[in-house]
């Protein structure tokens, strides 16, 4: 029930983000979700794409530093305190959220959030036991 994500380290320079999206687009790879964090020197672009292995290969061929990690896609109740309900369930069990970002789609009555946990297996167990939906990678790649 984990989702593959790629993280690309890019120089904080004009045009580098466009270089990434161009390379992926020319390879026919669709970006499903993204997050960009930056410092003064570089950025970390985190992507969920429809073909992780090909994306990693294409970007490495363009001399980008790319890493694959596993994240969790969860359905978050799309209402006030919806996200809080998930975070409190995780907090009660001492599971840390390293980072998260939104996915621009809905799944049933839920918004979708991408989470990186310090203990993803435990987080998945807690989410499921508390009635939250956890999406399979295939569900996310093809939304």
Secondary structure, 3 states (H helix, E strand, C coil): CCEEEEEEEEECCCCHHHHHHHHHHHCCCCEEEEEEEECCCEEEEEEEECCHHHHHHHHHHCCCEEEEEEEEEEEEECCCCHHHHHHHHHHHCCCCEEEEEEEEEEECCEEEEEEEECCHHHHHHHHHHCCCCEECHHHHHCC
